[in-house]
């Protein structure tokens, strides 16, 4: 059975259920990438970079190219991306604590 492993249905696989729709709640497997800057970067600089990235992700050609690579662009504000990274770090720390994630 095919399934979408993100928290929302894929644009290209709209008839494919998500794991949540199959009853596997709070389970998400995605590969992400984003633009990060060093701590202490001035907020005005972060805003300029964030706005530019949002503009790029609005381009239908860029969206099509990303889908051609098997991914979709998820637009986020810098604050949303920061929150996502913190959430992922906390989840990994919990898996390490529970013995579910180990370095080998």
N, C-alpha and C positions, 0 to 999 in steps of 0.2 A: 504494500500500500504506500502510495506517495503521500507526503505531508509537507506542509510549510512549517519550518522550525522557528519562525519569528513570531511576534505577538500579533501580527496582522497578515491577512492573506496577501500573497504575492500578486502584483499587477498582471504578470504573465501567466500565473497559475490560479486564476480567480476561482476555479472549480475545485481546487485542491484544499482540503481542510487544514486548519492549523492544529498544532498539538493540543491547544486549549479546547478547540472544538471537538477533539477526540477524547476529552476527559483528562488530559495530562495538564492540570492547572499549574501555573507558576513555573513552567518549564519553557525555556527559550534558548535556542542555540543560534547565534548569529556571529558573523565576522564583521567587525567594524573597522573603520578608519576615520580619522578626523584630523583636523588641524589643531595643533597645540602650540603654545608659546611659553617661554620661560616665566616662572613666577615673578611677579613684580612688573610685568609688562603693563605700561600705562593703559587704563581703560579705553581711552580714545583710540589707541592703536588696535586693541582687541575688537572694538566696534567696527573700525574700518575693515579689518580682515574678515570679521564675521559677515558684514554686509556684502563684501565682495564674494565670499563663498556662497552666500544665499543667492546672489544674482547668477552665479555660474550654475548652481543647482536648479534654477528656474528655466534654464535653457533646454528646450525640447531635444536638441541635438545631443547635449550632454546626458540627459535622461536616457535617451535611446542607446547611447554608447555604453552607459553603465548597465542597462538591461542586457545588452549584447555580451557583456562580461559576466552575466549571471548575478548581478546585484542591483540594488535600487538605492538611490540617494535618499536619505532621510534627513530633512532639514531640521536643524536644531539651533537654538540660540546658544551662545557661549555658556550661559548659565545652565541650560538643559544638558549640554554635553558634559559639563563639569559634574553635574549631578549623576549622569549616567556612569561616568568613570568611577565616581565614589561608590555607587551602588555595586558595580562590577567588582571593585576591590574588596568591598565588604563581603560579597558572596564568595569570592575566592578565599578570603581569610576564614570564613566559616567552614568551607569545604576542607581546608587544611586542618582546622581544629577538629573536625569530625573524622579525619583520616580518609577522606574521599579524594583528596588531591595531594599527591606526593611527587617529589622530585626523584627521578630514577636515573 
